[in-house]
Amino acid sequence: MDLTHLNAAGRPRMVDVSEKNDTDRRAVAETRLTMRPDTLERIVSGNTPKGAVIDTAQVAGVMAAKRTWELIPMCHPLFLSGVDLAFVPEPPDRLVIRAEVRTTGKTGVEMEALTAVSVAALTVYDMVKAIDREMVIGPTMLLEKSGGMGGDFRRAE
């Protein structure tokens, strides 16, 4: 398989998508934070030194998805039609963060979904690191994607 982000000289390039058709595209990504049980309880109850952790992480995730092209060198700037994050506590010690990103365009939104969950997780970490520096982020993964020439993908359970 050829690496599309390399030119004929083997140097990095941004892929030319001008000839591709616009299609509806969707991606879902997920990451997990593992922490002490009392940390999860405080996040869920809103009893943290820096305030509403999940609300802040929600906004951070949306903002990150919108700016992925500024963070990942070969990503295209995209007009996103939707970004939504879900925060699912899994007691006693885990918070699952899932992002769904949508667009109609020439390239997919997998990187936007992965960036959204990653930045949301980093925001949670930042907001509660004073009470639990041993939190672990990950694994982070693409769960599914649809649209485009590459077809659909769904991670096997």
Backbone bond lengths (Angstrom), bond angles and torsions (degrees), N, CA, C in turn:
res aa  C-N    CA-C-N  psi(-1)  N-CA   C-N-CA  omega(-1)  CA-C   N-CA-C  phi
1 M - - - 1.455 - - 1.525 108.98 -
2 D 1.311 116.80 130.48 1.458 121.42 177.71 1.522 110.30 -74.47
3 L 1.310 115.60 145.59 1.459 121.06 175.16 1.521 107.92 -88.03
4 T 1.313 116.49 114.17 1.465 120.97 -172.32 1.520 113.46 -72.82
5 H 1.323 117.81 -16.51 1.454 119.89 -178.81 1.527 112.95 -92.05
6 L 1.354 116.45 14.64 1.459 120.49 175.57 1.522 108.37 -120.25
7 N 1.329 116.26 138.52 1.461 119.85 176.98 1.530 110.02 -84.58
8 A 1.336 117.28 -175.46 1.466 121.73 -176.59 1.526 112.18 -61.53
9 A 1.327 117.20 -25.04 1.464 121.29 179.19 1.529 111.84 -89.47
10 G 1.343 116.70 2.62 1.454 120.18 179.59 1.521 114.39 80.87
11 R 1.330 116.81 15.24 1.457 121.29 -179.64 1.524 110.29 -100.41
12 P 1.338 117.15 154.02 1.463 120.20 -178.54 1.524 112.40 -62.18
13 R 1.322 114.67 144.52 1.463 120.50 176.26 1.532 108.67 -150.15
14 M 1.312 114.92 159.49 1.454 120.59 171.75 1.519 106.70 -89.50
15 V 1.315 116.77 127.68 1.460 121.91 -177.18 1.527 110.11 -63.15
16 D 1.313 117.08 137.09 1.459 122.59 176.49 1.524 108.36 -82.54
17 V 1.331 116.40 114.01 1.467 120.65 -178.56 1.525 111.92 -106.28
18 S 1.325 117.16 11.85 1.471 120.60 -173.92 1.530 113.24 -61.12
19 E 1.313 118.26 -27.76 1.468 120.87 -178.69 1.534 112.97 -87.50
20 K 1.312 117.72 -8.23 1.468 120.68 -179.06 1.524 110.43 -76.40
21 N 1.317 116.01 151.90 1.458 121.33 175.34 1.520 110.06 -83.33
22 D 1.322 115.53 148.26 1.457 119.95 171.97 1.526 108.27 -71.15
23 T 1.318 116.54 130.49 1.465 121.78 174.53 1.520 108.60 -136.94
24 D 1.328 115.55 159.57 1.460 120.47 174.10 1.522 107.96 -70.83
25 R 1.305 115.66 130.74 1.460 120.81 -176.43 1.521 109.23 -131.21
26 R 1.320 114.12 144.44 1.465 120.71 -177.73 1.518 108.51 -147.22
27 A 1.325 116.23 142.50 1.458 120.69 174.95 1.523 109.09 -142.05
28 V 1.326 114.97 144.68 1.459 121.87 176.24 1.525 107.44 -125.94
29 A 1.325 115.90 128.55 1.466 121.84 178.14 1.519 108.99 -127.66
30 E 1.328 114.66 161.96 1.460 120.01 -177.25 1.521 110.11 -146.09
31 T 1.308 114.88 147.40 1.458 121.09 167.91 1.516 107.60 -140.38
32 R 1.318 115.05 168.35 1.469 120.73 -178.22 1.515 108.99 -133.96
33 L 1.311 114.90 145.98 1.458 121.30 170.83 1.520 107.32 -117.20
34 T 1.317 115.61 127.39 1.452 120.88 175.07 1.516 106.99 -106.82
35 M 1.330 115.93 135.32 1.462 121.29 -172.69 1.519 109.82 -151.70
36 R 1.300 115.73 177.25 1.463 119.41 174.67 1.529 108.71 -66.72
37 P 1.326 118.16 146.08 1.469 120.75 179.25 1.529 113.62 -54.96
38 D 1.331 118.26 -38.54 1.465 119.44 -179.48 1.534 111.28 -68.76
39 T 1.327 117.43 -28.58 1.468 120.59 176.43 1.525 109.81 -66.64
40 L 1.326 116.67 -46.54 1.466 120.05 177.84 1.526 110.64 -59.42
41 E 1.320 117.21 -44.21 1.472 120.93 178.99 1.526 110.83 -58.67
42 R 1.316 116.96 -42.37 1.469 120.23 -179.26 1.524 111.64 -68.59
43 I 1.326 117.49 -38.06 1.466 120.18 177.09 1.523 109.97 -62.47
44 V 1.321 116.78 -48.56 1.463 121.57 -176.98 1.533 110.98 -64.79
45 S 1.327 117.33 -38.54 1.471 120.50 -178.02 1.527 112.76 -81.64
46 G 1.336 116.90 -14.11 1.461 120.13 -178.61 1.518 112.90 84.16
47 N 1.316 117.18 11.53 1.461 122.58 -177.67 1.526 110.48 -94.17
48 T 1.329 116.01 70.58 1.462 121.14 -179.66 1.526 109.47 -129.27
49 P 1.329 117.01 157.34 1.472 119.89 -178.46 1.530 114.02 -61.00
50 K 1.333 118.12 -29.66 1.469 120.45 -175.11 1.524 113.95 -103.81
51 G 1.332 118.69 8.46 1.460 120.14 174.28 1.512 114.77 96.27
52 A 1.331 115.22 -145.63 1.467 123.58 -171.03 1.528 111.08 -74.82
53 V 1.322 116.22 89.55 1.457 122.62 -174.68 1.528 111.58 -61.83
54 I 1.328 116.89 -51.40 1.466 119.71 -175.39 1.527 111.36 -66.07
55 D 1.321 117.95 -40.13 1.470 120.10 178.33 1.528 110.94 -61.79
56 T 1.322 116.02 -43.18 1.462 120.26 -179.91 1.526 111.10 -66.60
57 A 1.325 116.49 -42.62 1.470 120.49 179.17 1.527 111.12 -65.38
58 Q 1.320 116.99 -33.79 1.471 121.74 177.54 1.532 109.75 -60.35
59 V 1.326 115.72 -49.48 1.466 120.21 -179.88 1.528 110.24 -64.80
60 A 1.325 117.49 -42.05 1.467 121.13 179.41 1.527 111.22 -60.43
61 G 1.329 117.10 -41.44 1.461 121.04 179.51 1.521 112.21 -64.01
62 V 1.321 116.73 -43.24 1.469 120.41 178.29 1.528 110.07 -63.90
63 M 1.316 116.58 -46.24 1.470 120.34 179.68 1.526 111.29 -60.91
64 A 1.324 116.27 -40.18 1.470 120.36 -179.69 1.521 111.11 -64.93
65 A 1.327 117.11 -43.10 1.470 119.80 178.75 1.525 110.00 -58.20
66 K 1.326 116.72 -42.53 1.459 121.27 -178.14 1.521 112.69 -67.10
67 R 1.333 117.25 -22.40 1.472 120.59 -175.52 1.526 112.62 -113.55
68 T 1.306 117.50 15.76 1.463 120.88 -178.05 1.519 111.48 -53.13
69 W 1.319 117.26 -41.41 1.464 121.31 -177.78 1.529 112.20 -61.11
70 E 1.335 117.56 -21.65 1.461 120.16 177.48 1.530 112.21 -84.82
71 L 1.324 116.84 -16.37 1.463 121.77 -176.68 1.524 113.43 -101.09
72 I 1.324 116.94 -37.92 1.463 122.63 -177.20 1.528 106.75 -104.22
73 P 1.335 118.30 114.99 1.461 121.60 -167.12 1.524 117.08 -53.46
74 M 1.322 120.65 -37.67 1.461 120.24 -174.06 1.527 113.81 -101.24
75 C 1.333 117.11 9.31 1.467 120.12 177.95 1.523 110.44 -78.44
76 H 1.331 114.71 144.39 1.458 120.93 177.06 1.522 110.27 -84.09
77 P 1.340 117.51 146.71 1.460 118.51 170.45 1.525 108.64 -68.74
78 L 1.320 116.58 130.16 1.461 120.69 -176.04 1.516 111.02 -122.37
79 F 1.319 115.00 148.97 1.457 121.31 170.06 1.526 106.09 -89.86
80 L 1.320 116.66 104.63 1.459 120.54 -178.64 1.517 109.23 -84.39
81 S 1.324 115.78 132.87 1.459 119.68 178.65 1.515 111.77 -90.96
82 G 1.328 117.75 -15.82 1.451 120.05 177.70 1.515 112.18 -168.45
83 V 1.331 115.37 141.47 1.461 122.69 173.73 1.519 106.43 -140.14
84 D 1.324 116.60 126.17 1.462 120.28 177.84 1.513 108.87 -138.63
85 L 1.306 115.82 138.84 1.458 121.60 177.50 1.518 109.74 -119.52
86 A 1.318 115.73 145.36 1.462 122.48 174.84 1.523 107.84 -123.09
87 F 1.307 115.75 139.57 1.462 123.08 178.35 1.521 106.80 -118.01
88 V 1.324 115.84 114.26 1.466 121.00 -173.70 1.527 109.02 -118.14
89 P 1.336 117.18 107.83 1.458 119.16 175.88 1.530 110.02 -69.38
90 E 1.312 116.00 134.97 1.457 122.27 174.39 1.530 107.12 -123.52
91 P 1.351 115.86 85.27 1.457 119.59 -178.68 1.523 110.32 -58.01
92 P 1.313 118.28 147.62 1.459 122.59 15.90 1.523 115.11 -93.60
93 D 1.358 118.85 -13.54 1.461 117.35 -165.81 1.528 115.99 -142.24
94 R 1.321 117.97 19.49 1.468 118.52 -174.61 1.526 111.25 -132.93
95 L 1.350 113.86 141.37 1.457 121.91 171.75 1.522 107.10 -120.76
96 V 1.332 116.45 121.31 1.462 122.05 178.12 1.523 107.68 -97.38
97 I 1.333 115.74 132.95 1.467 121.25 177.17 1.523 107.18 -118.21
98 R 1.322 115.98 125.47 1.460 121.81 -178.69 1.527 108.19 -124.83
99 A 1.330 116.41 137.39 1.468 121.45 177.54 1.516 109.87 -124.34
100 E 1.319 115.31 139.03 1.464 122.44 172.26 1.526 106.97 -119.50
101 V 1.338 115.09 127.24 1.466 120.85 -178.56 1.518 108.18 -125.77
102 R 1.339 115.67 139.37 1.461 121.53 -178.68 1.531 110.72 -132.48
103 T 1.325 113.62 150.20 1.460 120.88 172.54 1.523 107.97 -158.48
104 T 1.317 115.92 165.81 1.457 121.82 164.72 1.514 104.62 -118.24
105 G 1.331 115.72 115.36 1.456 118.14 -174.89 1.505 113.04 -172.05
106 K 1.323 114.83 -166.55 1.461 122.93 -173.73 1.529 113.17 -94.15
107 T 1.325 117.08 -9.24 1.457 120.31 -178.84 1.525 109.65 -144.43
108 G 1.315 115.45 157.05 1.463 121.46 -171.65 1.516 114.80 -78.17
109 V 1.321 114.57 175.26 1.459 121.93 -174.59 1.532 112.26 -119.27
110 E 1.335 116.73 23.67 1.454 119.53 179.33 1.526 111.75 -61.13
111 M 1.323 116.34 -45.12 1.460 119.48 -178.13 1.529 111.30 -66.13
112 E 1.323 116.90 -33.43 1.459 120.31 178.28 1.530 110.72 -66.28
113 A 1.327 116.80 -40.94 1.473 120.10 178.72 1.526 110.77 -67.30
114 L 1.329 116.85 -42.69 1.466 120.66 178.70 1.530 111.42 -65.37
115 T 1.315 116.86 -38.77 1.461 120.74 178.20 1.523 110.64 -67.02
116 A 1.324 116.85 -40.10 1.466 120.72 179.54 1.520 111.55 -58.77
117 V 1.337 117.61 -49.18 1.471 118.86 -177.99 1.525 111.29 -69.70
118 S 1.326 116.84 -34.22 1.458 120.00 -179.41 1.526 111.39 -65.69
119 V 1.318 116.59 -47.13 1.470 120.08 -179.42 1.523 110.81 -70.04
120 A 1.312 117.75 -36.03 1.465 119.85 175.71 1.530 110.16 -61.25
121 A 1.322 117.02 -43.39 1.465 120.70 178.95 1.524 111.16 -64.72
122 L 1.317 117.15 -42.38 1.463 120.14 177.62 1.526 111.19 -62.89
123 T 1.313 116.58 -34.66 1.466 120.64 177.89 1.521 110.51 -66.60
124 V 1.334 117.12 -44.13 1.467 120.14 176.07 1.529 108.83 -58.15
125 Y 1.315 116.25 -48.65 1.469 120.01 -179.71 1.531 110.43 -56.07
126 D 1.311 116.27 -48.91 1.460 120.53 -178.41 1.525 111.77 -59.03
127 M 1.309 116.48 -39.93 1.459 120.10 -174.71 1.526 113.82 -76.20
128 V 1.329 117.85 -20.89 1.473 119.03 -179.41 1.526 113.22 -122.83
129 K 1.306 117.64 10.43 1.466 119.37 -179.20 1.522 112.16 -61.57
130 A 1.313 118.28 -25.43 1.461 120.85 178.64 1.528 112.16 -65.77
131 I 1.334 116.98 -23.91 1.469 119.37 -179.93 1.524 112.93 -107.56
132 D 1.367 117.74 -13.41 1.463 119.34 -179.61 1.526 110.16 -158.60
133 R 1.315 116.50 90.78 1.468 120.90 179.99 1.523 112.46 -81.06
134 E 1.319 118.55 -4.97 1.460 121.10 -177.66 1.527 113.47 -94.96
135 M 1.331 117.28 9.93 1.471 119.53 177.19 1.526 109.88 -57.48
136 V 1.317 114.97 148.01 1.461 121.29 177.67 1.523 107.98 -121.88
137 I 1.321 116.24 131.15 1.463 122.00 177.34 1.521 108.39 -101.90
138 G 1.327 116.42 128.99 1.453 120.88 174.79 1.510 112.18 122.25
139 P 1.294 116.27 166.32 1.465 126.06 3.57 1.533 112.00 -73.10
140 T 1.311 114.68 155.52 1.461 122.89 176.01 1.515 106.62 -112.84
141 M 1.345 116.54 132.06 1.464 118.05 -174.00 1.522 112.53 -153.55
142 L 1.328 114.51 154.95 1.452 121.83 169.44 1.520 107.34 -80.14
143 L 1.321 117.23 126.57 1.467 121.34 178.09 1.517 111.77 -92.22
144 E 1.328 115.84 -40.91 1.467 119.06 179.35 1.515 110.69 -161.16
145 K 1.327 114.08 158.31 1.460 121.22 173.89 1.510 108.22 -151.01
146 S 1.319 115.54 150.75 1.456 120.20 176.74 1.519 108.85 -142.67
147 G 1.330 113.91 156.52 1.461 121.07 179.87 1.507 111.97 95.97
148 G 1.315 114.97 155.58 1.452 120.44 176.11 1.511 113.80 88.81
149 M 1.338 114.98 174.02 1.459 121.88 -176.73 1.525 112.63 -68.62
150 G 1.325 116.74 -26.48 1.455 120.34 -179.22 1.518 113.72 -72.68
151 G 1.309 116.21 -9.98 1.459 120.06 179.04 1.515 112.57 78.33
152 D 1.300 114.56 -170.01 1.450 121.09 -176.19 1.521 110.69 -89.57
153 F 1.328 114.79 153.75 1.459 122.14 177.41 1.513 107.89 -138.51
154 R 1.309 115.80 137.35 1.471 121.41 172.82 1.516 106.81 -139.88
155 R 1.327 115.76 123.29 1.471 121.07 179.89 1.527 109.27 -63.33
156 A 1.312 114.88 132.77 1.469 119.96 176.41 1.529 108.19 -69.53
157 E 1.308 115.19 143.65 1.476 119.74 179.13 1.492 111.18 -65.61
